Amino acid sequence: MAAQRTLNPKVERSTRSRAAILHKTFSISFMNNEHYYTTNPTSSSDMQKITSRILGREYSFWTDHGVFSRDHVDPGTIELIKAIDFSNASTILDLGCGYGVIGIVTAFNMPLAALYMSDPNQRAIELSIKNAELNKVSNVMILEGAGFTAFPDQQFDMIITNPPIRTGNALVFELIRESAKRLNNNGRLYLVARKKQGAETFKKIMGEDLSDITQVGQGSGGYRVYVGTKRS
């Protein structure tokens, strides 16, 4: 494997993520009175380690209450990772990283790239940092923040997201549109969603500002993976 690019994973709370409108959106409850996009989960911590074989390699992840897909790696995440073209990108964002699966697997497969990872959930960010260390990837920067607030001035060659569907379409639309603004020319946005949860609608929104919208993956349960490219 090529020499790995080294960044400094750390937690940095962005005051921008406390904006009232975003806080209200991310505090929607749907399970145990707490949403996995809640900024500060109040559910009791009970960490556990899970393993998952992804792209032929065994990965381990610490998970906890109050984060998305605690007991196993979400199948949509697996389908998304399988569809990624790990080439021609030096700055990559895992948008809404949860406990870090997408960013960590991408960092392992692209050791010369700089992986940026963000999530508004403080517990998820702390787990992502532990999991980057656990899986021995160092080319990552992990910060807490809603949407793009963690990296306000950074442009990306690739943005990858398994978006927070349960927060509602309005937020997902906003993330897609903002992603288009934050991509470099010829940059790519990868997104996964289930058909019954609006995958085709999200594809249509991607097409507003991106070109060559293509389905590059699908899985049981109705998962669809799309990629769009920014053209000048």
Summary of the structure (lengths in Angstrom):
residues: 232
radius of gyration: 16.1
end to end distance: 33.9
largest distance: 47.9
contacts: 817
relative contact order: 0.17
helix: 31%
strand: 28%
